[in-house]
């Protein structure tokens, strides 16, 4: 049992540290006046190797901290040498003046973190997320509230669940684009499938096909589609073979990939 508890604690620390590092990396990129992008994979690899070495030496796990990043940016740092120099100063301070460092009031450190947090979570950020739509704002504000009232790991987890809900909800709505066009031979109903059509979209597509008017002309276009779920393909085939014939609907399939074998639908 102690081994299992140690494993759970270790995994939890790794997850929390990784999330915090990625969040700091994102915030650091936004603070960078040169608008450069950092490699998340390189950052996590460096952190993992450093934590393993620190563990073997009896040290505590480390993670990226936005305070150090903010200090470097405000000081006009532009290269990796700033981070290395920062680390050297910290090492010298820990070895030379540990007693003095322990006398720094916790309230002072808390005030610094609060000031950095206010700069990152400004009113402008909340307004931007609000104007981005409820699909962006709700997961954002839920994550912020959950992190404040629980902890970083639980807060991000709750925010992730809410984000997945909105993604799935949006995916169910954006299965296709429906429009009617007038041609010489009459009115043609155009159904353009979205980039990804999953099993979540099956019910919506099935309902649309079931309510098509009799003796109409329908074009189902997959030009913009990257992936179509097997169940959706079977639904379209069944409509071609049975549903369309019962209602005398002329169906034309366009731009379906050869591996879908839609030519078998007759």
Secondary structure, 3 states (H helix, E strand, C coil): CHHHHHHHHHHHHHHHHHHHHHHHHHHHHHHCCCCCCCCHHHHHHHHHHHHHHHHHCCCCCCCCCHHHHHHHHHCCCCCCHHHHHHHHHHHHHHHHCHHHHCCCCHHHHHHHHHHHHHHHCCHHHHHHHHHCCHHHHHHHHHHHHHHHHCCHHHHHHHHHHHHHHHHHHHHHHCCEEEEEEEECCEEEEEEEECCEECHHHHHHHHHHHHCCCCCCEEEEECCCCCEECHHHHHHHHHHHHHHHHHCCCEEEEECCCHHHCHHHCC
